[in-house]
């Protein structure tokens, strides 16, 4: 039965795409998207026509030609006879070798400094303030150079570590000596440190020209698995505490889970260290960390750590003072109050701006070219670009690399951010 108050049910008409508010928004979005796609198509077509007018083509065939240049700091095997694609992968690995430990160390520095800035000890709080204000107000490039130059100019030559028979007879000491029981040498060439080796490695897997070290991959899986199991142990202890009021002792389980699998893996693969030894002109054996890498990493950590410290301090101050007073009333000490009550709540404020600092650190690794550190910017966007003359292709590949790295970092951090957000019930 129909009533006069019922709205008529009209069918869909094309005019509704313009006059009906239910569809007008979709129409406008489609038109804007179409115009943007046409603009991009025009831009690409115009670029290709200009390249053709100059007798140039747009292709990536240069990636498979011989690179012909050396890279001192490499994480994967590389020689100048390898292709530009291989050099690109080496540069990408060098970028990650700075970005990953840089983000971890900068976070540690930032959290410690941010908490200490709120210390009741006047001297400590003022020292942390001085550190933050100095590092965040001076350009990062200057810090890289300020750290690199002393490491390069004020260290000893490898020959200064040599001990001759005449020196032994005269009872003289060498001008320089190795550290940590003759295992680490810091010279003008870099930092020579012990190299981890395996008598029974698991080999490697070739994926599209990229060699994946299965030993390292297995070690990473074991570490991540141990951490996951330890989190399950702690979560179970938390559930028991919430239901019974008594938290079971789990520290020994955590120690066993976090150490025994990794130790067993090292013993099974025949882990040992290769120490650097002084030869005629230089050190051989071990691993060589170039001063360019060390200076870049230290500068990025200290510079970004200053910004993270302010983010942490702001996040802590955003938590109500009543939370601290309630914790003290329950008998919690200041350290436990900070780690169990304040910081977990402050993370919801800290994580979003912290993601931006991770992204900035990753992109700032490109400044390593100032001290001849060949990362993604120095290989693909530097020597390869100059040798091949493929500016457009190299720049597009570099932009794509940094975009993918940034999206990956953002995705991982956003997953963690969502996991700590308050859940409404």
Secondary structure, DSSP 8 states (H G I E B T S, - for coil): ---TTS-------TTHHHH-HHHHHHHHHHHHHHHHHHHHHHHHHHHHHHHHHTT-----GGGGSB-----SS-SS---TTSBHHHHHHHHHHHHHHHHHHHHHHHHHHHHHHHHHTT-S-HHHHHHHHHHHHHHHTS-HHHHHHHHHHHHHHSSB-GGGG---HHHHHHT---S---BTTTTBEEETTEEEE-EEEETT---EEEETTEEEEHHHHHHHHHHHHHHHHHHHHHHHHHHHHHHHS-----HHHHHHHHHHHHHHHHHHTTEEEE--EE-SSSEESSEEE-HHHHHHHHHHHHHHHHHHHHHHHHHHHTS-HHHHHHHHHTT--HHHHIIIIIHHHHHHHHHHHHHHHHHHHHHHGGGGGGGT--SHHHIIIIIHHHHH--HHHHHHHHHHHHHHHHHHHHHHHHHHHHHHS----
